[in-house]
Amino acid sequence: MEIKILEESKNKIKFELIGEDHTLCNILRKELWADKNIEVAGYNIDHPLVSEPIIIIETSGKENPKKALLDAVNRLKKRNKELSVEFKNLK
């Protein structure tokens, strides 16, 4: 996975997520919407075979979009760890 920043300002970031598809982008978008400071969280893939996802995040200005992204990733990591523990405890 590689990240290519296309646009960045105080409350907005737009980047290309090279090597990923709807799976990661959709869960990331959904988790970003859990943040009350997020005003826009979405992505677009022009063509699934030849295009890379472009993710756009805009905040209200109270939070940096990179921080909002990192916070969302950390929440997802925590949920994934919890799922892993639950799965290991299945009998």
C-alpha positions as CSV (number, residue, x, y, z in Angstrom):
1,M,0.0,0.0,0.0
2,E,1.2,3.5,-0.9
3,I,-0.4,6.9,-0.1
4,K,-0.1,9.7,-2.6
5,I,-1.3,13.1,-1.3
6,L,-3.2,15.0,-4.0
7,E,-4.5,17.9,-2.0
8,E,-4.0,19.1,1.6
9,S,-5.1,22.1,3.7
10,K,-6.0,22.9,7.3
11,N,-9.3,21.0,7.3
12,K,-9.1,18.9,4.1
13,I,-7.0,16.1,2.7
14,K,-7.4,14.2,-0.6
15,F,-5.2,11.2,-1.3
16,E,-4.8,8.2,-3.5
17,L,-4.6,4.9,-1.7
18,I,-2.5,2.8,-4.1
19,G,-3.0,-1.0,-4.0
20,E,-6.3,-1.0,-2.1
21,D,-10.0,-1.4,-3.1
22,H,-13.5,-1.0,-1.7
23,T,-12.8,-3.3,1.3
24,L,-10.5,-1.0,3.2
25,C,-11.9,2.3,1.8
26,N,-15.5,1.5,2.8
27,I,-14.7,0.5,6.4
28,L,-12.4,3.5,6.8
29,R,-15.1,5.8,5.4
30,K,-17.7,4.4,7.8
31,E,-15.3,4.7,10.8
32,L,-14.5,8.3,9.9
33,W,-18.2,9.2,10.1
34,A,-18.1,8.2,13.8
35,D,-16.0,11.3,14.4
36,K,-18.2,14.3,15.2
37,N,-15.7,16.7,13.6
38,I,-15.9,15.0,10.2
39,E,-17.9,16.9,7.6
40,V,-16.9,14.9,4.6
41,A,-15.6,11.3,4.4
42,G,-15.8,9.5,1.1
43,Y,-13.9,7.8,-1.6
44,N,-14.2,7.2,-5.3
45,I,-12.8,4.5,-7.6
46,D,-13.3,5.5,-11.3
47,H,-12.8,2.0,-12.6
48,P,-12.1,-1.0,-10.3
49,L,-9.6,-2.6,-12.7
50,V,-7.5,0.4,-13.7
51,S,-8.1,3.1,-11.1
52,E,-6.9,3.6,-7.5
53,P,-9.2,4.8,-4.8
54,I,-9.2,8.5,-4.0
55,I,-10.2,9.4,-0.4
56,I,-11.4,12.8,0.7
57,I,-11.7,13.8,4.3
58,E,-12.9,17.2,5.5
59,T,-13.2,18.3,9.1
60,S,-15.0,21.2,10.8
61,G,-11.7,22.8,11.4
62,K,-11.5,21.7,15.1
63,E,-9.4,18.7,14.1
64,N,-6.7,18.0,11.6
65,P,-7.8,15.6,8.9
66,K,-4.7,13.5,9.3
67,K,-5.3,13.1,13.0
68,A,-8.9,12.2,12.3
69,L,-7.7,9.5,9.9
70,L,-5.1,8.1,12.3
71,D,-7.7,8.1,15.1
72,A,-10.1,6.1,12.8
73,V,-7.4,3.7,11.9
74,N,-6.6,3.1,15.6
75,R,-10.2,2.5,16.4
76,L,-10.4,-0.1,13.6
77,K,-7.3,-1.7,14.9
78,K,-8.8,-2.0,18.3
79,R,-12.0,-3.5,17.0
80,N,-10.0,-6.0,14.9
81,K,-8.0,-7.1,17.9
82,E,-11.3,-7.5,19.9
83,L,-12.7,-9.6,17.1
84,S,-9.6,-11.7,17.0
85,V,-9.7,-12.4,20.8
86,E,-13.4,-13.3,20.6
87,F,-12.8,-15.7,17.7
88,K,-9.9,-17.4,19.5
89,N,-12.2,-17.9,22.5
90,L,-14.8,-19.7,20.5
91,K,-15.1,-23.4,21.4
